[in-house]
Structure formats: structure tokens, C-alpha cells
Amino acid sequence: MANKGSCKADSCDREVVGKGYCRRHYKLWQQGKMPKARYKTCSAENCHKKQVQKGRCAEHQKNKPAAPAAEASASAG
């Protein structure tokens, strides 16, 4: 197999496998853990899953806390 160049990640000179990254950095890129992820990631702390709605992944979207306005209107009625 011909050498396709070196990895574009900082301080890495391994051979490229895909998207300009070596095997290790390509896997991190797929998981959304590289600085430029393949998709927008969840805004919850330390969560690298794909966003589905309003900046959160599916798991954090369904477990989000209730809005203060919704609680106030529910208790007023």
C-alpha cells in the first residue's frame, strides 16, 4: 500500500488511513473527540454524542430538566 502522507493531527507523523488522520486519530474523529468533529456534539459536559435537537443528544434531550416557566404555570393552576 502506498504511503498517503502523514496524519494531520498535531505532533503525529503516522500514515494516513482516512480523512487525513492515522488509525488512532481517525477513530477519535469518528467518536467526535477530535477538535473538528464529524458532527456537532451534545452540549452536556463530557458528552461527545451526536446532537439531535436543541444542542443535546437523544439521551440528554429526554432527561433535560423542566423549564422554570413550565413549573410556575403548573403550580399556579
Summary of the structure (lengths in Angstrom):
residues: 77
radius of gyration: 19.6
end to end distance: 70.7
largest distance: 71.1
contacts: 167
relative contact order: 0.10
helix: 29%
strand: 10%
